[in-house]
Amino acid sequence: MISYEGLHHVSVSVTNLDQAKRFYEKVLCLQEIKRPDFGFPGAWYAVGEQQIHLIVDPSSQTLRQDQTLSSREGHLALRVTSYEETLLWLKKQGINILEKPTSKSGFAQLFCADPDGNLIELNVNQADM
């Protein structure tokens, strides 16, 4: 049996680190944290007690070719404090958004993509809206 304490990090492949960092810092408002020198480019971001690791790998098989937003493809999900504030912020930043405020999941969901097409869900409990 395996016993878990929680999710530590999610790694995301990117092709252009500067472009990706601008998105994760300026659009998603994440704080970059110290990353060891692995000998290849990347960046780490704190999300509460968890982390997102950007890894530069232009040959990654996880990079999506189709930039269409979808809630059914692999994605990372981040819990936000306000659906409306997040929606307004993303619109102000000119980000393409897929809105699902009444998802059957019980979460009010917003989907967007980083510059490499990695899908990101931002959600809140519908009961908290």
C-alpha positions as CSV (number, residue, x, y, z in Angstrom):
1,M,0.0,0.0,0.0
2,I,1.1,3.6,-0.7
3,S,0.4,6.4,1.7
4,Y,0.5,10.0,0.4
5,E,1.1,13.3,2.0
6,G,0.1,15.3,-1.0
7,L,1.2,16.4,-4.5
8,H,4.7,17.9,-4.5
9,H,5.1,19.2,-8.1
10,V,4.1,19.0,-11.7
11,S,6.7,19.3,-14.5
12,V,5.7,21.1,-17.7
13,S,7.7,21.0,-20.9
14,V,8.4,24.3,-22.6
15,T,10.3,25.4,-25.6
16,N,11.1,29.0,-24.8
17,L,12.0,29.7,-21.1
18,D,11.8,33.5,-21.3
19,Q,8.3,33.3,-22.9
20,A,7.1,30.7,-20.4
21,K,8.5,32.6,-17.4
22,R,6.6,35.7,-18.5
23,F,3.4,33.7,-18.7
24,Y,3.8,32.0,-15.3
25,E,4.9,35.1,-13.6
26,K,2.9,37.9,-15.2
27,V,-0.3,36.0,-16.2
28,L,-0.6,33.3,-13.5
29,C,1.1,35.6,-10.9
30,L,3.4,32.8,-9.6
31,Q,6.6,33.4,-7.6
32,E,9.7,31.8,-8.9
33,I,11.7,29.8,-6.4
34,K,15.4,28.6,-6.3
35,R,16.2,25.7,-8.7
36,P,19.3,23.6,-8.6
37,D,21.6,23.8,-11.7
38,F,20.7,20.6,-13.5
39,G,22.7,21.6,-16.6
40,F,19.6,22.3,-18.7
41,P,17.3,25.4,-18.6
42,G,14.2,25.5,-16.5
43,A,12.4,27.3,-13.7
44,W,10.5,26.4,-10.5
45,Y,7.4,28.1,-9.1
46,A,5.7,27.8,-5.8
47,V,2.0,27.2,-5.6
48,G,1.3,27.1,-1.9
49,E,3.1,24.0,-0.6
50,Q,3.3,22.5,-4.1
51,Q,5.5,23.4,-7.1
52,I,5.4,23.7,-10.9
53,H,8.6,22.9,-12.7
54,L,9.3,24.2,-16.2
55,I,11.7,22.1,-18.2
56,V,13.0,23.3,-21.5
57,D,12.8,20.4,-23.9
58,P,11.8,21.3,-27.5
59,S,11.7,17.6,-28.4
60,S,9.3,16.7,-25.6
61,Q,6.5,14.3,-26.6
62,T,4.1,16.1,-24.2
63,L,4.0,19.3,-26.2
64,R,0.6,19.8,-27.8
65,Q,0.4,20.6,-31.5
66,D,-3.2,21.7,-31.4
67,Q,-3.6,24.9,-29.5
68,T,-7.4,24.4,-29.1
69,L,-8.5,24.7,-25.4
70,S,-10.0,21.5,-24.1
71,S,-11.0,20.3,-20.6
72,R,-10.5,16.7,-21.7
73,E,-6.8,16.7,-22.4
74,G,-4.0,16.4,-19.8
75,H,-3.8,19.5,-17.7
76,L,-2.7,20.8,-14.4
77,A,-5.3,22.3,-12.1
78,L,-4.8,25.2,-9.7
79,R,-7.3,26.2,-7.0
80,V,-7.9,29.9,-7.0
81,T,-9.7,32.1,-4.4
82,S,-12.1,33.8,-6.8
83,Y,-13.5,32.7,-10.1
84,E,-14.7,36.1,-11.2
85,E,-11.4,37.9,-10.3
86,T,-9.4,35.3,-12.1
87,L,-11.7,35.5,-15.1
88,L,-11.4,39.3,-15.3
89,W,-7.6,39.1,-14.8
90,L,-7.1,36.6,-17.6
91,K,-9.3,38.7,-19.9
92,K,-7.4,41.8,-19.1
93,Q,-4.2,39.9,-20.0
94,G,-5.7,39.0,-23.4
95,I,-5.6,35.2,-22.6
96,N,-7.9,32.8,-24.6
97,I,-10.2,31.2,-22.0
98,L,-12.6,28.2,-22.0
99,E,-15.2,29.0,-19.3
100,K,-17.0,26.2,-17.4
101,P,-18.7,27.9,-14.5
102,T,-21.3,25.1,-14.0
103,S,-19.2,22.0,-14.7
104,K,-20.6,18.7,-13.5
105,S,-17.3,18.3,-11.5
106,G,-18.7,20.7,-8.8
107,F,-15.8,23.1,-9.7
108,A,-16.3,26.4,-11.6
109,Q,-13.5,26.0,-14.1
110,L,-11.4,28.3,-16.4
111,F,-9.1,26.7,-18.9
112,C,-6.2,28.5,-20.6
113,A,-2.9,27.5,-22.1
114,D,0.7,28.6,-21.7
115,P,2.7,29.7,-24.7
116,D,3.6,26.1,-25.5
117,G,0.0,24.9,-25.3
118,N,0.2,23.3,-21.9
119,L,-3.4,23.3,-20.5
120,I,-4.1,24.9,-17.2
121,E,-7.3,24.7,-15.2
122,L,-8.1,27.4,-12.6
123,N,-11.0,26.4,-10.4
124,V,-13.1,27.1,-7.3
125,N,-15.8,25.1,-5.6
126,Q,-19.1,26.1,-7.2
127,A,-20.6,26.3,-3.6
128,D,-18.0,29.0,-2.8
129,M,-19.1,31.3,-5.6
